[in-house]
Amino acid sequence: MSLKSKLHTIKEKYRGTKMAPAFNALHTFLYLPNETTHNGTHIKAADDLKRTMNTVIMAMVPCLIFGMFNAGYQHHLALGTIESAQGFLGSSFWTWSNLVIGMWKVLPLVVVSYGVGLAIEFVFAIIKGHEVEEGYLVTGMLVPLIVPIDLPLWMLAVAVAFGVVIGKEVFGGTGMNILNPALTIRAFLFFAYPTWMSGDKVWVHGAVERAGTADAISGETILGSYAQNNSVIYDYWDMFWGIIPGSVGETSKLLIILGALFLIFTKIGSWRIIVSTLIGALAMGLIFNGVVDAGWITSSSKFFGLMSVPFWQHLIIGSILFGAVFMATDPVTAAQTNKGKWIYGFLIGFISIMIRVFNPAYPEGVFLAILLMNVFAPTIDHYVVQGNVKKRMKRLKVKTA
């Protein structure tokens, strides 16, 4: 008997029991569901929610793998055991040692994220008697990419439990939540454990054992350096390729752009939201550059460093690009109308750079901006729809006059 036949036999055995949703989730993860519709259908397609989520995961996997190499590279660079890589293809970057160290720190984050999150999903599915929802498949991958690499695993577990239960299940599960679950987890960590989420230092594996104190060999990230009005030693191309300190998934802008093109090609990510978010960020950056050029703020001001950053450079430092591609485009929490998507994305980019500049203690505001606009997305859509209704009513009056 084949594996597929054995699984089908087990599925029939558990049909109608409380454990059916849990087994069905494992069964359909390996094989397409064998159920078919008996009535007329409006849309015929080969994909489903699970396959859609897996497509988004495939877009993020290159960022994950690159982040592992970069974590090991930043570790060796901070210790002085290697020299700077010669560009994106530098021989000192793509080494087995860098990958091993990166995997040693990143994979546990992935395991805890998926383990805790999916366990809660299974429990709720069994209790409520519905099928396991696949929405957490993407969230489970996003979380390790946006948290500090040295975050204690127990903190991550607590945050994931909070994000899944409070951020999603209390609203009714996948498709009903008003806040992005991954960013809800990030927000919980930010407010509950702020000292772990400052993001102003480069993580170094084994720093305490090697140098007695982590601060002895760690250094500031790019945003942290700008916030302190210090000069940045990284080349623009290094920022673009991703050979810089930062969260695992945010560093390589090249891979994020490729992921964006993949999501747009598969019609899963909204190009309107991505483009409008970047336009909003550039607009806010231009305004701040204008303020500096006009002499309205001096170099002694604590806001001068990030205000003086060339407006286009905001896109290659920090996580604005990652947030625009993988988080702002969440189809559940984003605006649904085409015009609403332009407004929604523009405000995310605009507010992100504003928070980045005016909050030097934590110079990154993308996740706060997206969460804020998640709340206002239904309001934006409401006024867009009402505006369309009024235009049509006017046209109707003109025709009947």
For each residue, the residues with C-beta under 8 A, 3 or more apart:
1: 5 6 9
2: 5 6
3: 6 7
4: 7 8 31
5: 1 2 8 9
6: 1 2 3 9 10
7: 3 4 10 11 27 30 31
8: 4 5 11 12 34
9: 1 5 6 12 13
10: 6 7 13 14 23
11: 7 8 14 15 20 23 24 27
12: 8 9 15
13: 9 10
14: 10 11 17 19 20 23
15: 11 12 20
16: 20
17: 14 20
18: 21 126 129
19: 14 22 23 126
20: 11 14 15 16 17 23 24
21: 18 24 25 122 125 126 129 130 131 132
22: 19 25 26 122 125 126 132
23: 10 11 14 19 20 26 27
24: 11 20 21 27 28 131 132
25: 21 22 28 29 122 125 131 132
26: 22 23 29 30
27: 7 11 23 24 30 31
28: 24 25 31 32 33 50
29: 25 26 50
30: 7 26 27
31: 4 7 27 28 34
32: 28
33: 28 48
34: 8 31
35:
36:
37: 41
38:
39:
40:
41: 37 44
42:
43:
44: 41
45:
46: 51
47: 51 52 55
48: 33 51 52
49: 52 53 133 134 135 174
50: 28 29 53 54 134 137
51: 46 47 48 54 55
52: 47 48 49 55 56 268
53: 49 50 56 57 134 135 137 138
54: 50 51 57 58 137
55: 47 51 52 58 59 262 263 266 268
56: 52 53 59 60 138 141 263 268 269 326
57: 53 54 60 61 137 138 141
58: 54 55 61 262
59: 55 56 62 259 260 262 263 326
60: 56 57 63 64 141 142 145 249 259 326
61: 57 58 64 65
62: 59 65 66 252 255 258 259
63: 60 66 67 145 248 249 252 255 256 259 322
64: 60 61 67 68 106 110 141 144 145 248 249
65: 61 62 68 69
66: 62 63 69 70 242 251 252 255
67: 63 64 70 71 102 106 145 247 248 249 251 252
68: 64 65 71 72 98 99 102 103 106 248
69: 65 66 72 73 93 94 95 98 99 102
70: 66 67 73 74 93 98 102 242 243 244 248 251 252
71: 67 68 74 75 98 101 102 105 106 149 203 248
72: 68 69 75 76 95 97 98 99 100 101 102 205
73: 69 70 76 77 82 85 92 93 98 243
74: 70 71 77 78 202 203 204 245
75: 71 72 78 79 98 101 203 204 205
76: 72 73 79 81 82 92 97 98 101
77: 73 74 80 82 84
78: 74 75 202 204 207 217 218 219
79: 75 76 204 210 217
80: 77
81: 76
82: 73 76 77 92
83: 92
84: 77 90 92 243
85: 73 88 90 91 92 93 243
86: 89 90 91 92
87: 90 237 241
88: 85 93 237 241 242 243 254
89: 86 93 94
90: 84 85 86 87 93 94 243
91: 85 86 94 95
92: 73 76 82 83 84 85 86 95
93: 69 70 73 85 88 89 90 98 243
94: 69 89 90 91 98
95: 69 72 91 92 98 99
96: 99 100
97: 72 76 100 101
98: 68 69 70 71 72 73 75 76 93 94 95 101 102
99: 68 69 72 95 96 102 103
100: 72 96 97 103 104
101: 71 72 75 76 97 98 104 105 205
102: 67 68 69 70 71 72 98 99 105 106
103: 68 99 100 106 107
104: 100 101 107 108 205
105: 71 101 102 108 109 149 150 203 205
106: 64 67 68 71 102 103 109 110 144 149 248
107: 103 104 110 111
108: 104 105 111 112 153
109: 105 106 112 113 143 144 147 149 151 153 156 248
110: 64 106 107 113 114 140 141 144
111: 107 108 114 115
112: 108 109 115 116 153 156 157 160
113: 109 110 116 117 139 140 141 143 144 156 160
114: 110 111 117 118 136 140
115: 111 112 118 119
116: 112 113 119 120 156 157 160 161 164
117: 113 114 120 121 136 139 140 143 160 163 164
118: 114 115 121 122 136 140
119: 115 116 122 123
120: 116 117 123 124 160 161 164 165 169
121: 117 118 124 125 132 133 136 164
122: 21 22 25 118 119 125 126 132
123: 119 120 126 127
124: 120 121 127 128 169 173
125: 21 22 25 121 122 128 129 130 131 132 133
126: 18 19 21 22 122 123 129
127: 123 124
128: 124 125
129: 18 21 125 126
130: 21 125 133 173
131: 21 24 25 125
132: 21 22 24 25 121 122 125
133: 49 121 125 130 136 173 174 175
134: 49 50 53 137 174
135: 49 53 138 139 168 173 174 175 181 332
136: 114 117 118 121 133 139 140 164 168 174 181
137: 50 53 54 57 134 140 141
138: 53 56 57 135 141 142 182
139: 113 117 135 136 142 143 163 164 181 182 185
140: 110 113 114 117 118 136 137 143
141: 56 57 60 64 110 113 137 138 144 145
142: 60 138 139 145 146 182 249 326 327
143: 109 113 117 139 140 146 147 156 160 163 182 185 186
144: 64 106 109 110 113 141 147 248 249
145: 60 63 64 67 141 142 247 248 249 250 322
146: 142 143 182 186 247 248 249 250 319 322 367
147: 109 143 144 151 156 186 189 197 247
148: 151 196 197 199 203 247
149: 71 105 106 109 203 247 248
150: 105 196 203
151: 109 147 148 155 156 189 196 197
152: 155 156 196
153: 108 109 112 156 157
154: 157 158
155: 151 152 158 159 189 192 193 196
156: 109 112 113 116 143 147 151 152 153 159 160 189
157: 112 116 153 154 160 161
158: 154 155 161 162 188 192
159: 155 156 162 163 185 186 188 189 192
160: 112 113 116 117 120 143 156 157 163 164 185
161: 116 120 157 158 164 165
162: 158 159 165 166 167 184 185 188
163: 117 139 143 159 160 166 167 168 181 182 184 185 188
164: 116 117 120 121 136 139 160 161 167 168 169 181
165: 120 161 162 168 169 170
166: 162 163 169 170 184
167: 162 163 164 170 171 177 179 180 181 184 185
168: 135 136 163 164 165 171 173 174 176 177 181 184
169: 120 124 164 165 166 172 173
170: 165 166 167
171: 167 168 176 177 178
172: 169 175 176 177
173: 124 130 133 135 168 169 176 177
174: 49 133 134 135 136 168 177 332
175: 133 135 172 332
176: 168 171 172 173 332
177: 167 168 171 172 173 174 180 181 332 333
178: 171 333 374 375 378
179: 167 183 184 333 371 374 375
180: 167 177 183 184 327 330 333 370 371 374
181: 135 136 139 163 164 167 168 177 184 185
182: 138 139 142 143 146 163 185 186 327
183: 179 180 186 187 327 367 370 371 374
184: 162 163 166 167 168 179 180 181 187 188 371
185: 139 143 159 160 162 163 167 181 182 188 189
186: 143 146 147 159 182 183 189 190 367
187: 183 184 190 191 367 368 371
188: 158 159 162 163 184 185 191 192
189: 147 151 155 156 159 185 186 192 193 196 197
190: 186 187 193 194 197 362 367
191: 187 188 194
192: 155 158 159 188 189
193: 155 189 190 196 197
194: 190 191 197 198 362
195: 198
196: 148 150 151 152 155 189 193
197: 147 148 151 189 190 193 194 362
198: 194 195 201 361 362
199: 148 221 223 224 246 247 362 364
200: 220 221 223 224 227
201: 198 214 215 218 219 220 221 224
202: 74 78 218 219 220 221 245
203: 71 74 75 105 148 149 150 218 245
204: 74 75 78 79 207 210 214 217 218
205: 72 75 101 104 105
206: 209 210
207: 78 204 210 211 213 214 216 217 218
208: 211 212 213 214
209: 206
210: 79 204 206 207 217
211: 207 208 214 216 217
212: 208 216
213: 207 208 216
214: 201 204 207 208 211 217 218
215: 201 218
216: 207 211 212 213
217: 78 79 204 207 210 211 214
218: 78 201 202 203 204 207 214 215
219: 78 201 202 245
220: 200 201 202 224 225 228 230
221: 199 200 201 202 224 225 244 245 246
222: 225 226 232 234 239 244 245 246 317 318
223: 199 200 226 227 306 317 318 356 363 364
224: 199 200 201 220 221 227 228 363
225: 220 221 222 228 230 231 232 305
226: 222 223 229 230 232 305 306 309 317 363
227: 200 223 224 302 305 306 360 361 363
228: 220 224 225 305 360
229: 226 299 302 304 305
230: 220 225 226 305
231: 225
232: 222 225 226
233:
234: 222 238 239 244
235: 238 239
236: 239 240 313 316
237: 87 88 240 241
238: 234 235 241 242 243 244
239: 222 234 235 236 242 244 253 313 316 317
240: 236 237 253 254 316
241: 87 88 237 238 252 253 254
242: 66 70 88 238 239 251 252 253 254 255
243: 70 73 84 85 88 90 93 238 251
244: 70 221 222 234 238 239 251
245: 74 202 203 219 221 222 251
246: 199 221 222 250 251 318 319
247: 67 145 146 147 148 149 199 250 251 319 322
248: 63 64 67 68 70 71 106 109 144 145 146 149 251
249: 60 63 64 67 142 144 145 146 256 322 326
250: 145 146 246 247 256 318 319 321 322
251: 66 67 70 242 243 244 245 246 247 248
252: 62 63 66 67 70 241 242 255 256
253: 239 240 241 242 256 257 315 316 321
254: 88 240 241 242 257 258
255: 62 63 66 242 252 258 259
256: 63 249 250 252 253 259 260 321 322 325 326
257: 253 254 260 261 321 325
258: 62 254 255 261 262
259: 59 60 62 63 255 256 262 263 325 326
260: 59 256 257 263 264 269 274 324 325
261: 257 258 264 265
262: 55 58 59 258 259 265 266
263: 55 56 59 259 260 266 268 269 325 329
264: 260 261 267 269 271 274
265: 261 262
266: 55 262 263 269
267: 264
268: 52 55 56 263 329 331
269: 56 260 263 264 266 273 274 325 329
270: 273 274 329 331 334 341
271: 264 274 275
272: 275 276 338 341 342 345
273: 269 270 276 277 324 328 329 334 335 341 344 345
274: 260 264 269 270 271 277 278 324 325 328 329 345
275: 271 272 278 279 345
276: 272 273 279 280 341 342 343 344 345 346 349
277: 273 274 280 281 320 323 324 328 345 346 348 349 352
278: 274 275 281 282 315 320 321 324 349
279: 275 276 282 283 345 346 349
280: 276 277 283 284 345 346 347 348 349 350 351 352 353
281: 277 278 284 285 314 315 320 324 349 350 352 353
282: 278 279 285 286 311 312 314 315 349
283: 279 280 286 287 346 349 350
284: 280 281 287 288 349 350 351 352 353 354
285: 281 282 288 289 309 310 311 312 313 314 353
286: 282 283 289 290 311
287: 283 284 290 291
288: 284 285 291 292 306 307 308 309 311 353 357
289: 285 286 292 293 307 308 310 311
290: 286 287 293 294
291: 287 288 294 296 297 307
292: 288 289 295 296 297 304 307 308
293: 289 290
294: 290 291
295: 292 298
296: 291 292
297: 291 292 301 303 304 307
298: 295 301 304
299: 229 304
300: 304
301: 297 298 304 307
302: 227 229 305 360
303: 297 306 307 357 358 360
304: 229 292 297 298 299 300 301 307 308
305: 225 226 227 228 229 230 302 308 309 360
306: 223 226 227 288 303 309 356 357 360 363
307: 288 289 291 292 297 301 303 304 357
308: 288 289 292 304 305
309: 226 285 288 305 306 313 314 317
310: 285 289 313
311: 282 285 286 288 289 314
312: 282 285 315 316
313: 236 239 285 309 310 316 317
314: 281 282 285 309 311 317 318 320 353 356
315: 253 278 281 282 312 320 321
316: 236 239 240 253 312 313 321
317: 222 223 226 239 309 313 314
318: 222 223 246 250 314 356 363 364 366
319: 146 246 247 250 322 323 364 366 367
320: 277 278 281 314 315 323 324 349 352 353 366
321: 250 253 256 257 278 315 316 324 325
322: 63 145 146 247 249 250 256 319 325 326 327 366
323: 277 319 320 326 327 328 348 352 366 367 369 370
324: 260 273 274 277 278 281 320 321 327 328 329 345 348 349
325: 256 257 259 260 263 269 274 321 322 328 329
326: 56 59 60 142 249 256 259 322 323 329
327: 142 180 182 183 322 323 324 330 366 367 370
328: 273 274 277 323 324 325 334 344 345 348 370 373
329: 263 268 269 270 273 274 324 325 326 334
330: 180 327 333 334
331: 268 270 334
332: 135 174 175 176 177
333: 177 178 179 180 330 374 377
334: 270 273 328 329 330 331 341 344 374 377
335: 273 340 341 343 344 377 380 381 384
336: 340 341 377 381
337: 340 341 380 381 384 385
338: 272 341 342
339: 342 343 384
340: 335 336 337 343 344 377 380 381 384
341: 270 272 273 276 334 335 336 337 338 344 345
342: 272 276 338 339 345 346
343: 276 335 339 340 346 347 380 384
344: 273 276 328 334 335 340 341 347 348 373 376 377 380
345: 272 273 274 275 276 277 279 280 324 328 341 342 348 349
346: 276 277 279 280 283 342 343 349 350
347: 280 343 344 350 351 369 373 376
348: 277 280 323 324 328 344 345 351 352 366 369 370 373
349: 276 277 278 279 280 281 282 283 284 320 324 345 346 352 353 369
350: 280 281 283 284 346 347 353 354
351: 280 284 347 348 354 355 365 368 369 372 373
352: 277 280 281 284 320 323 348 349 355 356 365 366 369 370
353: 280 281 284 285 288 314 320 349 350 356 357 365
354: 284 350 351 357 358 365
355: 351 352 358 359 364 365 368 369
356: 223 306 314 318 352 353 359 363 364 365 366
357: 288 303 306 307 353 354 360 363
358: 303 354 355
359: 355 356 362 363 365
360: 227 228 302 303 305 306 357 363
361: 198 227
362: 190 194 197 198 199 359
363: 223 224 226 227 306 318 356 357 359 360
364: 199 223 318 319 355 356 367
365: 351 352 353 354 355 356 359 368 369
366: 318 319 320 322 323 327 348 352 356 369 370
367: 146 183 186 187 190 319 323 327 364 370 371
368: 187 351 355 365 371 372
369: 323 347 348 349 351 352 355 365 366 372 373
370: 180 183 323 327 328 348 352 366 367 373 374
371: 179 180 183 184 187 367 368 374 375
372: 351 368 369 375 376
373: 328 344 347 348 351 369 370 376 377
374: 178 179 180 183 333 334 370 371 377
375: 178 179 371 372
376: 344 347 372 373 379 380
377: 333 334 335 336 340 344 373 374 380 381
378: 178 381 382
379: 376 382 383
380: 335 337 340 343 344 376 377 383 384
381: 335 336 337 340 377 378 384 385
382: 378 379 385 386
383: 379 380 386 387
384: 335 337 339 340 343 380 381 387 388
385: 337 381 382 388 389
386: 382 383 389 390
387: 383 384 390 391
388: 384 385 391 392
389: 385 386 392 393
390: 386 387 393 394
391: 387 388 394 395
392: 388 389 395 396
393: 389 390 396 397
394: 390 391 397 398
395: 391 392 398 399
396: 392 393 399 400
397: 393 394 400 401
398: 394 395 401
399: 395 396
400: 396 397
401: 397 398
